[in-house]
Amino acid sequence: MAPPPTDPRRAAAGYATAGSGGPANAAIAPLTGYTVALATEQRRPALAVPLEEAGAKVVAVQALRIVAQPGEDELRAATEQCLAAPIEDLIVTSPFGFRTWLASAQRWQLADQLAAEFGRARLLARDGAAADSLRELGPREIWSTAAASTEELLRYLLAHPVAGRRIVVQVDTPSLRELCQALRRHGADVVEVPTYRACPPSHTEHLRRLADQLIRRQIDAIALTSPEATENLLEQAEADRRLPDLLNALCDDVTAVCLGPLTAAALLAQGVRPLIGPVGYTDDFVATLIAVLPANAVRVELGPHRVEIRGQAVIVDDQLIRVQPVPIAVLRTLARSPGRVMSCADIRRGMPTGAAVDDHAIEMAISRLRRALNGAQLIHTVIRRGYRLAC
């Protein structure tokens, strides 16, 4: 296998997506009007930037904490597994974690054996700092990529035959476990060396509020990047006795996108079928959401007007109008049967949170919709019968 290039070209990768259908106005960003939640180990993940550039409103929630202190027993077991057979590739993802690993191996009197194995392996480092931690052991030939990311190293490996290769990965974040799984699916013998511990988030109210927003359909999609993020969200909902409501939201109205099969496992066990990344690249989330969310929009022709109802906004012809959650749910329900007269009870049955909405709330939502639509006569009142959209 050749060494990784200094300027790798990424192969196009993405998720299996549902449906298609363009927006009413291509000049409006594809995710404008949609709210996307990110449940990761970071307060402000890098993934938020491209989603916001695509127009989405991003709600970032720290669903777990990463502590750079690995569990002693787990780290030792992984170290002994490394020494059980020759290492062909070693991937170092962080200098601090790598030095922590070596310090622990020194206490166990295994450092010299590790260094000898590393000397016979091909060495791949995420960036210059990670490469320097390897040079402290003596090796000089260390490969990295121009992007200075672990994903790029693993993307390179996956672009070549890896069947039968023994690859050791120093794992410093839970999301990398999905890429290790992808290597295994391609036939590699992968040893994960965890140099971190995953802990519950410091403030459980963030997970509680996220679950509430999902249940109320104030969020259109949730991106989950690790098994721990998924499990912590479900466990908090169960502790609050809201797990059935959360699962219903994820099954019916909210798009769940998981980094890989490990991240999706807890949802699948509960009967939720999320979109699952085939490899585990975080940057594929954006392409997936751009493909899936606009396809979920409700589009109708109402007289001379073209109307597209997005998650939290409506496009009337070329104008995008932000709409509050209850009014947008009422409009979406009416738009699924344009021209049909629907009573308040009919509308309530068609809304995901209808049981919590009374007739007065629906009447107020209709009033707010008419004001928001700036005089466009799209909603007609049929006296003593209900409401319908103009055809």
Secondary structure as GFF3:
##gff-version 3
##sequence-region A 1 391
A	DSSP	beta_strand	35	40	.	.	.	ID=ss1
A	DSSP	alpha_helix	48	53	.	.	.	ID=ss2
A	DSSP	beta_strand	57	62	.	.	.	ID=ss3
A	DSSP	beta_strand	65	67	.	.	.	ID=ss4
A	DSSP	alpha_helix	72	82	.	.	.	ID=ss5
A	DSSP	beta_strand	89	92	.	.	.	ID=ss6
A	DSSP	alpha_helix	95	107	.	.	.	ID=ss7
A	DSSP	alpha_helix	111	120	.	.	.	ID=ss8
A	DSSP	beta_strand	122	125	.	.	.	ID=ss9
A	DSSP	alpha_helix	128	135	.	.	.	ID=ss10
A	DSSP	beta_strand	142	143	.	.	.	ID=ss11
A	DSSP	alpha_helix	150	158	.	.	.	ID=ss12
A	DSSP	beta_strand	166	171	.	.	.	ID=ss13
A	DSSP	alpha_helix	176	185	.	.	.	ID=ss14
A	DSSP	beta_strand	189	194	.	.	.	ID=ss15
A	DSSP	beta_strand	197	199	.	.	.	ID=ss16
A	DSSP	alpha_helix	204	215	.	.	.	ID=ss17
A	DSSP	beta_strand	221	224	.	.	.	ID=ss18
A	DSSP	alpha_helix	227	239	.	.	.	ID=ss19
A	DSSP	alpha_helix	243	252	.	.	.	ID=ss20
A	DSSP	beta_strand	255	258	.	.	.	ID=ss21
A	DSSP	alpha_helix	261	269	.	.	.	ID=ss22
A	DSSP	beta_strand	275	276	.	.	.	ID=ss23
A	DSSP	alpha_helix	284	292	.	.	.	ID=ss24
A	DSSP	three_ten_helix	294	296	.	.	.	ID=ss25
A	DSSP	beta_strand	298	302	.	.	.	ID=ss26
A	DSSP	beta_strand	305	309	.	.	.	ID=ss27
A	DSSP	beta_strand	313	316	.	.	.	ID=ss28
A	DSSP	beta_strand	319	322	.	.	.	ID=ss29
A	DSSP	alpha_helix	325	335	.	.	.	ID=ss30
A	DSSP	alpha_helix	344	350	.	.	.	ID=ss31
A	DSSP	three_ten_helix	354	356	.	.	.	ID=ss32
A	DSSP	alpha_helix	359	372	.	.	.	ID=ss33
A	DSSP	beta_strand	379	382	.	.	.	ID=ss34
A	DSSP	beta_strand	386	389	.	.	.	ID=ss35
###
